[in-house]
């Protein structure tokens, strides 16, 4: 679940002897301005090594540890997700490396917490990304969609969906890139497409907004690690898919015909905005406008849910692939599988 994170340790009691100093060129030229030290902390991988970055504020004796704990536990080219036991083991090892107690690092606060999973799906990831048209109220950013990455960006959180195999190959050392690209291409030809779905909760209030306000430090993350699966499945269920519509055997109302025609002619984003504005023309107050927009949006989502093309890959196929992933995980982890599966088929909002 957890990948990259920023850990904040105040009143640091340990030392950074096991870290590699990373001098700043600006501070070398102006040593009088030195207010912090920078370090890198490698993992023990023999190849595809990952480095955490560590910033030590000298005046406050606060250190910030930034990077992927998942990659630290494994290596940069790993598809493995970080389960609870491996997460705790990685935190314990990190405390030992920094020469502090496990209890001290458990009290550390954190920000920018990535919560994600790598899902093996039956359909090309790039094509699936084009089908994901909305998530919550976050802004869709598809500038890199043809490279295999789609973003949804908000103030307190963001969502990133991407082809994990393509990302690993692209970020590999140049001596390994061609071999990995060819290897992953063969896997995709066999129907093995690796989609990563990753939510980033930026602040404490992000956890508060998602019914996880009790998670405030690293110790809380360890204790309530399995609650992250519940959050992740709830949020995945809120993705809005639009591939093709199949209404050939349906008796459509005039409203349904209007929405379907608009979606097919203008696409989801443009039509949703136009339809919401149309539905608010007779609204007089702020609350009535908000209600009208919400009802218009729900009407569009209802069309997508009722008339999606069942012959092509769709949201329900993705949920089945995710369910298979969770069932496999439940064999080695103590997950509340019935809850997670119910979450996957939850209501969109």
MARZA-8782 format. One line per field, with one value per residue: residue in one letter; residue number from 1; x, y, z of N, C-alpha, C, CB in turn. Coordinates in steps of 0.2 Angstrom, whole numbers. Glycine has a CB too. Layout:
BEGIN
code <- (A/...) .
pos <- (NUM/...) .
npx <- (X/...) .
npy <- (Y/...) .
npz <- (Z/...) .
capx <- (X/...) .
capy <- (Y/...) .
capz <- (Z/...) .
cpx <- (X/...) .
cpy <- (Y/...) .
cpz <- (Z/...) .
cbpx <- (X/...) .
cbpy <- (Y/...) .
cbpz <- (Z/...) .
END
This chain:
BEGIN
code <- (X/X/X/X/X/X/X/X/X/X/X/X/X/X/X/X/X/X/X/X/X/X/X/X/X/X/X/X/X/X/X/X/X/X/X/X/X/X/X/X/X/X/X/X/X/X/X/X/X/X/X/X/X/X/X/X/X/X/X/X/X/X/X/X/X/X/X/X/X/X/X/X/X/X/X/X/X/X/X/X/X/X/X/X/X/X/X/X/X/X/X/X/X/X/X/X/X/X/X/X/X/X/X/X/X/X/X/X/X/X/X/X/X/X/X/X/X/X/X/X/X/X/X/X/X/X/X/X/X/X/X/X/X/X/X/X/X/X/X/X/X/X/X/X/X/X/X/X/X/X/X/X/X/X/X/X/X/X/X/X/X/X/X/X/X/X/X/X/X/X/X/X/X/X/X/X/X/X/X/X/X/X/X/X/X/X/X/X/X/X/X/X/X/X/X/X/X/X/X/X/X/X/X/X/X/X/X/X/X/X/X/X/X/X/X/X/X/X/X/X/X/X/X/X/X/X/X/X/X/X/X/X/X/X/X/X/X/X/X/X/X/X/X/X/X/X/X/X/X/X/X/X/X/X/X/X/X/X/X/X/X/X/X/X/X/X/X/X/X/X/X/X/X/X/X/X/X/X/X/X/X/X/X/X/X/X/X/X/X/X/X/X/X/X/X/X/X/X/X/X/X/X/X/X/X/X/X/X/X/X/X/X/X/X/X/X/X/X/X/X/X/X/X/X/X/X/X/X/X/X/X/X/X/X/X/X/X/X/X/X/X/X/X/X/X/X/X/X/X) .
pos <- (1/2/3/4/5/6/7/8/9/10/11/12/13/14/15/16/17/18/19/20/21/22/23/24/25/26/27/28/29/30/31/32/33/34/35/36/37/38/39/40/41/42/43/44/45/46/47/48/49/50/51/52/53/54/55/56/57/58/59/60/61/62/63/64/65/66/67/68/69/70/71/72/73/74/75/76/77/78/79/80/81/82/83/84/85/86/87/88/89/90/91/92/93/94/95/96/97/98/99/100/101/102/103/104/105/106/107/108/109/110/111/112/113/114/115/116/117/118/119/120/121/122/123/124/125/126/127/128/129/130/131/132/133/134/135/136/137/138/139/140/141/142/143/144/145/146/147/148/149/150/151/152/153/154/155/156/157/158/159/160/161/162/163/164/165/166/167/168/169/170/171/172/173/174/175/176/177/178/179/180/181/182/183/184/185/186/187/188/189/190/191/192/193/194/195/196/197/198/199/200/201/202/203/204/205/206/207/208/209/210/211/212/213/214/215/216/217/218/219/220/221/222/223/224/225/226/227/228/229/230/231/232/233/234/235/236/237/238/239/240/241/242/243/244/245/246/247/248/249/250/251/252/253/254/255/256/257/258/259/260/261/262/263/264/265/266/267/268/269/270/271/272/273/274/275/276/277/278/279/280/281/282/283/284/285/286/287/288/289/290/291/292/293/294/295/296/297/298/299/300/301/302/303/304/305/306/307/308/309/310/311/312/313/314/315/316/317/318/319/320/321/322/323/324/325/326/327/328/329/330/331/332/333/334/335/336/337/338/339/340/341/342/343/344/345/346/347/348/349) .
npx <- (4/8/19/29/34/34/43/44/54/56/66/78/86/96/109/118/127/127/123/125/133/127/132/127/128/126/128/141/147/143/146/142/128/123/111/106/109/111/107/110/102/105/97/99/100/107/107/98/96/89/88/84/81/88/85/92/88/98/96/84/85/78/74/70/64/63/55/53/47/43/51/63/62/62/67/71/65/55/39/32/20/20/17/9/18/30/31/32/44/53/52/57/70/75/75/85/96/97/101/91/78/64/52/54/54/41/34/35/29/20/19/12/9/9/-3/-5/-7/-2/-10/-13/-20/-32/-31/-24/-15/-14/-25/-35/-33/-38/-51/-54/-63/-66/-64/-70/-70/-58/-46/-44/-29/-22/-10/1/-4/-3/10/7/2/-9/-16/-25/-29/-29/-31/-29/-26/-21/-22/-15/-13/-5/5/14/25/30/34/44/54/57/63/74/92/102/108/100/87/82/82/72/61/58/56/44/36/33/26/15/9/5/-6/-3/-4/2/-6/-4/-13/-13/-15/-12/-11/-10/-9/-12/-25/-30/-31/-41/-52/-55/-61/-50/-44/-38/-26/-11/3/18/18/4/1/7/-1/-14/-14/-21/-32/-30/-32/-45/-49/-42/-50/-63/-61/-56/-68/-75/-70/-74/-79/-79/-81/-88/-105/-119/-135/-144/-154/-163/-176/-177/-178/-183/-174/-163/-159/-154/-144/-135/-133/-126/-114/-108/-106/-98/-90/-85/-81/-83/-96/-102/-99/-107/-120/-122/-122/-133/-143/-144/-150/-163/-161/-160/-154/-138/-137/-147/-142/-131/-137/-144/-133/-127/-137/-138/-125/-126/-136/-129/-119/-127/-132/-120/-117/-128/-128/-116/-104/-104/-96/-84/-68/-72/-77/-82/-75/-62/-64/-66/-54/-46/-52/-48/-35/-35/-40/-30/-20/-26/-24/-11/-11/-20/-34/-49/-58/-72/-77/-69/-72/-85/-84/-78/-89/-96/-105/-104/-98) .
npy <- (-6/8/19/31/43/57/59/66/70/77/85/76/62/54/49/53/45/34/38/46/61/75/87/104/114/128/131/127/137/148/147/153/154/142/132/119/102/90/73/57/41/25/9/-9/-16/-25/-21/-9/1/10/27/35/52/64/77/88/100/112/121/118/105/95/82/77/64/58/49/33/20/8/5/5/-6/-16/-15/-3/-8/-16/-24/-27/-24/-15/-23/-25/-31/-30/-16/-12/-18/-12/1/-1/-5/7/15/9/11/25/26/28/24/12/17/30/34/30/40/50/62/64/68/69/56/42/30/15/2/-11/-18/-32/-32/-36/-29/-17/-4/9/11/9/20/31/29/32/45/54/58/60/77/81/89/83/78/75/76/68/56/48/43/34/38/45/59/65/80/88/99/94/81/69/59/46/36/24/15/3/-5/1/13/8/3/14/22/14/10/15/4/-6/-3/-7/-21/-23/-16/-24/-36/-33/-30/-42/-48/-40/-44/-56/-54/-48/-34/-21/-11/3/11/25/34/50/57/72/80/80/84/78/65/66/70/58/49/45/51/47/42/48/48/39/27/25/23/10/3/4/-1/-9/-2/6/-1/-1/12/14/5/11/23/19/15/26/30/36/29/29/22/15/17/6/5/-1/-10/-3/6/22/37/54/63/54/51/64/65/55/57/69/65/56/65/76/71/66/76/89/89/86/98/107/102/103/117/120/114/122/134/139/140/149/152/149/137/130/130/122/110/107/105/94/85/84/79/67/61/60/50/40/36/31/21/12/10/6/-2/-19/-27/-23/-18/-12/-3/-12/-24/-20/-19/-32/-37/-31/-36/-50/-48/-43/-54/-64/-57/-58/-71/-71/-60/-52/-47/-38/-45/-46/-33/-25/-30/-26/-12/-10/-10/1/17/30/47) .
npz <- (0/5/-2/-8/4/16/30/46/58/74/86/85/90/86/74/58/53/45/33/17/14/5/-2/-5/-19/-18/-5/-3/-10/-2/12/24/24/28/34/35/32/19/14/8/8/5/0/3/-9/-22/-36/-45/-35/-22/-16/-1/3/14/24/36/47/55/65/71/74/66/56/39/30/14/1/-7/2/-1/-12/-5/3/-6/-22/-35/-47/-43/-43/-32/-19/-4/11/27/37/30/29/43/46/38/43/56/52/47/58/65/57/58/71/81/93/90/95/95/81/78/83/74/63/47/29/13/8/-1/-7/-14/-26/-37/-50/-60/-75/-88/-100/-111/-103/-107/-115/-106/-97/-105/-104/-91/-85/-75/-58/-42/-37/-43/-54/-70/-78/-92/-99/-101/-105/-116/-114/-105/-92/-81/-72/-58/-50/-35/-21/-8/-10/-23/-37/-46/-60/-69/-81/-74/-78/-89/-84/-75/-84/-91/-82/-79/-78/-92/-98/-96/-101/-114/-114/-104/-108/-120/-113/-105/-115/-121/-110/-110/-122/-119/-111/-99/-90/-81/-71/-61/-47/-38/-24/-17/-1/5/17/35/36/25/28/38/31/25/34/42/53/64/61/63/65/62/69/70/57/56/65/60/47/38/36/26/15/15/13/0/-9/-7/-14/-27/-31/-35/-47/-63/-78/-95/-110/-122/-127/-126/-131/-139/-138/-129/-122/-123/-114/-117/-110/-108/-121/-125/-116/-119/-133/-131/-124/-133/-144/-139/-129/-112/-102/-108/-111/-98/-91/-99/-98/-84/-83/-90/-83/-72/-75/-71/-58/-43/-31/-21/-15/-23/-35/-33/-30/-42/-51/-45/-47/-60/-64/-58/-66/-78/-74/-71/-83/-89/-81/-83/-97/-102/-113/-113/-120/-121/-112/-96/-82/-73/-76/-73/-59/-56/-59/-49/-38/-39/-37/-23/-17/-19/-11/2/6/11/20/33/29/28/19/14/17/9/-4/-5/-4/-17/-25/-22/-20/-32/-31) .
capx <- (0/12/25/33/31/39/43/46/57/58/71/81/91/101/115/117/134/126/120/130/132/125/133/123/133/125/131/148/149/141/145/139/121/121/106/104/113/107/111/106/102/104/95/104/99/113/105/92/96/85/90/80/84/87/87/93/88/102/93/78/87/73/76/64/66/58/57/49/48/42/58/68/61/64/72/68/62/51/32/29/18/22/12/10/24/36/31/35/51/56/52/62/77/76/76/91/101/97/103/86/73/58/47/55/52/34/30/36/23/22/15/13/8/6/-6/-7/-7/0/-15/-12/-26/-32/-32/-19/-16/-14/-32/-39/-32/-42/-58/-56/-64/-67/-63/-72/-70/-51/-45/-40/-23/-20/-4/6/-8/0/16/5/1/-15/-16/-31/-25/-33/-28/-27/-24/-20/-23/-10/-14/0/8/20/30/33/38/51/58/59/68/80/98/102/110/94/81/80/80/66/56/57/53/38/31/31/21/9/6/2/-12/-1/-3/2/-9/-4/-17/-10/-18/-7/-14/-4/-8/-16/-32/-32/-34/-47/-58/-57/-62/-44/-41/-35/-19/-7/10/21/15/-3/1/8/-7/-20/-11/-26/-37/-28/-35/-52/-48/-41/-55/-68/-59/-56/-75/-77/-68/-80/-77/-83/-78/-93/-112/-123/-142/-147/-161/-166/-182/-174/-182/-180/-168/-158/-157/-151/-137/-131/-130/-121/-108/-105/-104/-94/-86/-88/-79/-86/-104/-104/-100/-112/-126/-123/-124/-140/-148/-144/-153/-168/-159/-159/-149/-132/-139/-151/-137/-127/-141/-145/-127/-126/-142/-136/-119/-128/-139/-124/-116/-132/-132/-113/-118/-133/-128/-109/-104/-102/-92/-77/-66/-75/-76/-83/-70/-57/-66/-65/-46/-44/-55/-44/-29/-36/-41/-23/-17/-29/-21/-5/-13/-26/-38/-56/-60/-79/-78/-65/-76/-91/-81/-77/-95/-99/-108/-100/-100) .
capy <- (0/14/19/37/47/62/57/72/68/83/83/70/60/49/52/52/42/29/42/49/68/77/95/109/119/135/132/127/144/153/143/157/153/135/131/112/97/85/67/51/34/19/3/-14/-19/-25/-18/-5/3/16/31/40/59/66/84/89/107/112/126/115/98/91/79/75/58/58/44/27/15/2/4/4/-13/-21/-11/2/-11/-21/-24/-29/-19/-15/-25/-22/-33/-27/-9/-11/-21/-6/7/-3/-5/14/18/7/15/32/26/30/19/11/21/37/35/29/46/55/64/62/71/67/49/38/24/12/-5/-13/-22/-35/-31/-40/-24/-12/1/16/12/10/27/35/27/35/52/58/55/65/84/83/91/78/80/70/78/62/50/44/40/29/41/50/62/69/84/92/103/90/74/68/52/44/30/23/8/2/-8/6/17/5/2/21/24/10/12/14/-3/-11/-1/-10/-28/-23/-14/-30/-41/-31/-30/-49/-50/-37/-48/-62/-51/-46/-27/-19/-4/6/16/27/40/53/61/77/82/77/85/74/59/68/70/52/45/42/56/44/41/55/47/32/22/25/19/3/0/4/-1/-12/3/10/-5/1/19/13/2/16/28/16/14/33/32/36/26/30/19/15/15/1/6/-3/-13/1/11/28/43/60/65/49/52/70/64/50/61/74/62/54/70/81/68/67/83/95/89/87/105/111/100/106/124/120/112/127/140/141/140/156/152/146/130/127/129/116/104/106/103/88/80/83/75/60/59/57/44/34/34/28/15/8/8/4/-8/-24/-32/-20/-18/-7/-2/-18/-28/-17/-21/-39/-38/-29/-41/-55/-45/-43/-61/-66/-54/-60/-77/-69/-54/-52/-42/-39/-46/-44/-26/-22/-31/-21/-5/-9/-9/7/22/35/53) .
capz <- (0/6/-7/-6/10/19/37/49/65/77/91/82/95/83/70/51/51/40/27/12/13/-2/-2/-9/-22/-16/2/-4/-12/3/18/30/24/29/39/35/29/15/14/4/12/0/3/2/-15/-26/-42/-45/-29/-21/-11/2/4/21/26/43/49/60/70/75/74/63/50/35/26/8/-4/-7/7/-5/-16/-1/5/-12/-26/-40/-52/-41/-44/-26/-15/3/15/34/40/27/31/49/46/34/48/61/50/46/64/67/53/60/78/86/95/86/98/93/74/78/85/69/59/40/24/6/9/-7/-5/-20/-28/-44/-52/-66/-79/-95/-106/-112/-98/-110/-117/-100/-95/-109/-102/-84/-87/-69/-51/-37/-40/-45/-61/-74/-81/-97/-103/-102/-105/-122/-112/-100/-86/-80/-66/-56/-45/-30/-16/-2/-13/-30/-40/-52/-63/-74/-83/-70/-82/-94/-79/-73/-90/-93/-77/-78/-81/-99/-100/-94/-103/-120/-112/-100/-113/-124/-108/-103/-121/-122/-105/-112/-127/-116/-107/-92/-91/-75/-69/-54/-45/-32/-21/-12/4/6/24/40/35/20/32/42/26/23/40/45/57/70/59/64/65/59/73/69/51/57/69/56/40/34/35/20/10/14/9/-7/-12/-8/-19/-33/-34/-37/-54/-68/-84/-101/-116/-127/-124/-129/-130/-145/-136/-124/-124/-120/-113/-121/-106/-109/-128/-125/-112/-123/-139/-129/-122/-139/-148/-136/-124/-105/-99/-111/-110/-91/-89/-103/-95/-78/-83/-93/-78/-67/-78/-67/-51/-40/-25/-22/-14/-28/-41/-31/-30/-49/-54/-43/-50/-67/-64/-56/-71/-83/-71/-71/-90/-90/-77/-86/-104/-104/-118/-109/-124/-121/-106/-93/-75/-69/-78/-68/-52/-56/-59/-43/-33/-39/-33/-16/-15/-18/-5/8/8/15/24/37/26/29/12/12/17/3/-10/-5/-6/-24/-29/-19/-24/-35/-28) .
cpx <- (4/18/29/30/37/38/47/48/59/62/74/87/97/107/114/124/133/123/126/129/131/126/129/128/132/128/138/151/148/140/142/131/118/117/103/109/109/111/106/107/100/101/101/104/105/112/99/91/92/88/85/84/83/89/87/94/92/100/88/80/81/75/69/67/61/60/52/51/47/48/63/68/63/69/68/64/57/43/28/26/20/16/13/16/30/37/34/42/55/57/57/69/79/78/83/97/102/99/98/82/67/53/48/52/44/30/31/30/25/17/16/14/5/3/-8/-6/-6/-5/-13/-19/-26/-32/-26/-20/-17/-22/-36/-39/-37/-49/-60/-56/-65/-66/-64/-72/-63/-51/-41/-35/-21/-14/1/2/-5/7/14/4/-4/-15/-23/-28/-30/-28/-25/-24/-24/-21/-18/-12/-9/2/14/26/34/37/45/56/61/64/74/86/98/104/105/88/78/78/74/60/53/53/46/33/29/26/15/5/3/-4/-10/0/-4/0/-7/-9/-15/-13/-13/-12/-9/-3/-12/-24/-35/-35/-40/-53/-60/-58/-56/-41/-37/-27/-15/0/12/18/8/-4/2/2/-13/-19/-17/-32/-36/-31/-42/-53/-47/-46/-61/-67/-59/-64/-78/-75/-74/-76/-82/-79/-83/-100/-116/-131/-146/-154/-165/-171/-180/-179/-179/-174/-162/-155/-152/-144/-133/-128/-125/-114/-105/-102/-98/-89/-88/-87/-83/-93/-106/-104/-105/-119/-127/-125/-131/-145/-149/-148/-158/-167/-158/-154/-143/-133/-143/-147/-133/-130/-142/-139/-126/-131/-140/-130/-121/-132/-134/-121/-120/-132/-125/-114/-123/-132/-121/-109/-100/-97/-85/-75/-69/-74/-77/-78/-64/-58/-65/-58/-44/-46/-50/-37/-30/-37/-35/-20/-20/-27/-15/-6/-20/-31/-45/-59/-67/-80/-75/-69/-82/-89/-81/-83/-99/-102/-103/-102/-95) .
cpy <- (6/13/25/40/52/61/63/70/75/80/77/68/56/53/50/49/37/32/45/56/70/85/99/114/126/136/131/134/149/149/146/156/146/134/123/108/92/79/62/45/29/13/-3/-18/-19/-22/-14/-2/10/20/35/47/61/73/86/97/108/116/122/108/93/88/77/70/58/52/38/22/8/0/2/-3/-18/-18/-7/-2/-16/-19/-25/-23/-20/-17/-23/-24/-30/-20/-8/-13/-15/0/5/-3/2/17/16/10/22/32/29/24/18/16/28/38/34/35/51/56/63/67/67/59/45/31/20/5/-6/-19/-25/-35/-35/-35/-19/-6/8/17/13/17/32/34/31/42/56/54/61/72/86/84/85/81/75/71/72/55/45/40/34/32/46/52/65/73/88/96/99/83/74/60/51/37/29/16/7/-1/-3/11/14/4/9/24/20/13/11/7/-8/-10/-6/-18/-28/-21/-20/-35/-40/-31/-37/-51/-47/-41/-54/-60/-49/-38/-24/-11/-2/11/18/34/43/58/66/79/78/78/81/67/60/68/63/47/42/47/53/42/47/54/40/26/20/21/12/0/-1/3/-4/-8/6/6/-3/8/18/10/7/21/26/16/21/35/32/34/28/28/20/14/11/2/4/-6/-9/5/18/34/49/63/60/50/58/69/60/54/66/71/59/59/75/78/70/74/89/95/89/94/109/109/102/113/124/119/117/134/143/141/147/157/148/138/126/125/123/110/102/103/96/83/79/79/68/57/56/51/38/31/29/21/10/5/7/-2/-13/-29/-29/-19/-12/-7/-8/-24/-26/-20/-28/-41/-36/-34/-47/-54/-46/-50/-65/-63/-56/-67/-76/-64/-55/-47/-43/-39/-44/-37/-23/-24/-27/-14/-4/-8/-4/12/27/42/58) .
cpz <- (0/1/-4/0/12/27/41/56/68/83/90/87/92/79/63/49/45/33/23/12/6/-2/-7/-12/-20/-9/2/-6/-7/9/24/30/26/35/39/31/25/14/9/8/7/4/1/-5/-19/-33/-41/-38/-28/-15/-8/3/11/22/33/44/55/66/74/76/72/57/46/30/20/4/-3/-3/4/-9/-11/2/0/-16/-31/-45/-50/-42/-37/-22/-8/8/22/37/37/28/38/50/43/39/53/59/49/53/67/63/55/68/83/88/90/89/96/86/74/79/79/65/51/36/18/6/3/-5/-12/-21/-35/-45/-59/-70/-86/-101/-106/-107/-102/-113/-111/-97/-99/-107/-95/-85/-81/-63/-46/-40/-42/-52/-64/-78/-86/-101/-105/-103/-111/-120/-106/-93/-86/-73/-64/-50/-41/-25/-10/-4/-20/-31/-46/-54/-69/-75/-79/-74/-86/-90/-77/-78/-92/-88/-75/-80/-88/-102/-99/-98/-109/-118/-108/-104/-117/-119/-107/-109/-122/-117/-107/-118/-125/-111/-100/-93/-83/-74/-62/-52/-38/-30/-16/-8/6/13/29/39/29/23/35/37/24/28/43/49/62/68/59/64/62/63/72/62/51/60/64/49/36/33/28/14/9/11/2/-11/-13/-13/-26/-36/-36/-44/-58/-75/-90/-107/-122/-124/-129/-127/-135/-143/-130/-126/-120/-119/-116/-117/-108/-116/-128/-122/-117/-130/-137/-127/-128/-144/-145/-131/-117/-102/-101/-110/-103/-89/-93/-100/-88/-78/-86/-88/-72/-69/-74/-60/-49/-35/-26/-20/-19/-34/-39/-32/-38/-52/-52/-46/-57/-68/-63/-62/-77/-80/-72/-78/-92/-87/-80/-93/-107/-108/-114/-113/-124/-114/-102/-85/-71/-70/-73/-61/-51/-55/-52/-37/-33/-36/-26/-13/-14/-12/1/10/12/20/27/35/28/22/10/12/10/-4/-11/-7/-13/-28/-25/-23/-26/-32/-30) .
cbpx <- (-5/14/23/34/29/38/47/41/62/52/67/84/88/98/122/115/137/121/115/130/138/118/141/118/132/117/128/150/146/135/152/140/119/128/100/97/118/106/111/109/97/110/88/104/93/115/105/85/104/77/96/78/82/91/81/100/81/109/90/72/89/67/80/62/66/59/64/49/44/36/59/68/54/57/77/73/67/52/29/34/10/25/11/4/24/36/24/31/51/53/45/60/77/70/71/92/98/91/109/82/71/56/48/62/56/32/33/42/21/21/17/20/5/12/-12/-2/-13/7/-22/-9/-29/-38/-39/-17/-10/-10/-34/-37/-25/-41/-59/-50/-70/-74/-56/-66/-73/-47/-41/-46/-17/-26/0/10/-15/1/20/10/8/-21/-11/-37/-20/-38/-32/-32/-30/-14/-30/-3/-21/6/9/18/28/27/34/49/55/53/64/79/104/106/116/93/82/86/86/67/58/63/57/38/35/37/24/10/12/7/-17/5/-9/9/-16/4/-25/-2/-25/-2/-18/-5/-11/-14/-34/-27/-28/-46/-56/-51/-68/-40/-46/-38/-19/-9/13/28/16/-7/6/14/-8/-24/-5/-28/-38/-20/-34/-55/-43/-34/-57/-69/-52/-53/-80/-75/-63/-83/-77/-85/-76/-92/-116/-121/-143/-143/-159/-161/-189/-168/-183/-185/-170/-160/-163/-154/-138/-135/-136/-123/-110/-110/-110/-98/-79/-85/-71/-84/-106/-99/-93/-112/-126/-117/-119/-141/-146/-137/-155/-174/-153/-166/-153/-127/-143/-157/-133/-124/-147/-147/-121/-127/-149/-134/-114/-132/-144/-119/-114/-139/-132/-107/-120/-140/-131/-104/-99/-107/-95/-76/-58/-83/-80/-90/-68/-56/-73/-68/-43/-47/-62/-42/-27/-43/-46/-19/-18/-37/-19/0/-12/-25/-37/-60/-59/-84/-75/-58/-77/-95/-75/-74/-99/-94/-114/-99/-101) .
cbpy <- (0/15/20/41/42/69/51/78/63/87/83/71/57/45/51/58/39/23/47/45/72/75/96/113/119/136/126/122/146/157/141/164/154/131/135/112/93/88/63/50/34/17/0/-19/-16/-33/-23/-9/5/14/36/38/64/61/89/86/109/116/132/115/96/96/72/81/52/65/41/24/15/2/9/9/-14/-22/-16/6/-15/-22/-28/-33/-19/-8/-33/-24/-41/-28/-6/-16/-27/-4/8/-10/-9/18/16/-1/15/36/29/36/19/4/20/39/30/23/49/52/72/55/79/69/46/37/25/15/-9/-16/-19/-42/-24/-44/-21/-10/2/16/6/5/29/34/20/33/52/61/52/65/89/77/97/75/83/67/84/61/51/48/45/24/45/46/68/64/88/88/108/89/69/71/50/46/29/27/8/-2/-14/10/19/-2/-1/26/26/3/8/20/-5/-12/6/-11/-31/-18/-9/-33/-42/-24/-27/-54/-47/-30/-50/-66/-57/-50/-24/-20/-4/8/13/28/39/58/57/83/90/80/93/72/57/75/75/49/40/39/61/38/37/58/48/32/23/31/23/2/4/11/-6/-18/8/10/-12/1/23/9/-4/19/32/9/11/38/27/44/18/38/12/10/22/-6/14/-8/-20/5/9/31/45/66/65/42/53/75/61/44/65/78/56/49/75/86/71/62/84/96/82/83/109/109/92/105/127/115/106/129/139/137/136/159/150/148/129/131/135/117/105/112/107/88/83/90/77/60/64/63/45/37/40/32/16/11/14/4/-6/-29/-32/-13/-17/-8/4/-21/-28/-10/-19/-43/-34/-22/-43/-57/-38/-39/-65/-65/-46/-60/-81/-68/-48/-52/-41/-33/-53/-47/-23/-25/-39/-21/-4/-16/-15/10/25/35/53) .
cbpz <- (6/13/-14/-12/16/17/39/49/65/80/98/75/101/78/73/47/57/42/29/5/16/-4/-2/-6/-30/-15/6/-9/-19/1/21/29/17/31/38/31/34/8/21/-3/18/-4/0/8/-20/-27/-48/-47/-26/-20/-14/9/-2/26/22/45/50/58/67/71/82/62/51/31/30/5/-3/-15/13/-10/-21/5/7/-16/-30/-43/-57/-33/-49/-22/-15/5/15/38/39/19/31/54/42/28/51/63/43/43/70/66/46/60/79/83/102/86/106/93/70/83/91/64/60/38/24/3/15/-12/0/-25/-25/-45/-52/-65/-79/-95/-105/-119/-94/-116/-121/-94/-96/-117/-101/-79/-91/-69/-49/-31/-35/-43/-61/-79/-77/-101/-100/-96/-107/-128/-108/-100/-83/-82/-65/-54/-49/-27/-12/3/-10/-33/-41/-50/-66/-72/-91/-64/-86/-98/-73/-70/-96/-94/-70/-81/-77/-103/-96/-87/-106/-125/-107/-94/-118/-127/-102/-100/-127/-121/-99/-114/-132/-112/-107/-90/-95/-72/-71/-52/-44/-34/-17/-16/10/2/24/47/33/15/37/45/20/18/38/39/59/72/52/70/72/58/81/68/46/62/75/57/40/38/41/19/11/21/12/-8/-9/-1/-17/-33/-28/-32/-56/-69/-84/-103/-115/-133/-124/-128/-128/-149/-133/-120/-122/-124/-105/-121/-99/-108/-133/-121/-106/-126/-142/-123/-118/-143/-150/-132/-125/-100/-99/-118/-113/-87/-92/-110/-95/-74/-88/-99/-75/-64/-85/-69/-49/-38/-18/-16/-7/-30/-42/-24/-27/-52/-52/-35/-49/-70/-59/-50/-74/-84/-64/-69/-95/-88/-70/-86/-108/-98/-124/-107/-131/-125/-105/-94/-72/-71/-85/-69/-50/-62/-64/-41/-35/-47/-35/-14/-20/-24/-5/7/1/11/21/45/19/33/9/17/23/2/-11/2/-2/-27/-29/-14/-20/-42/-21) .
END
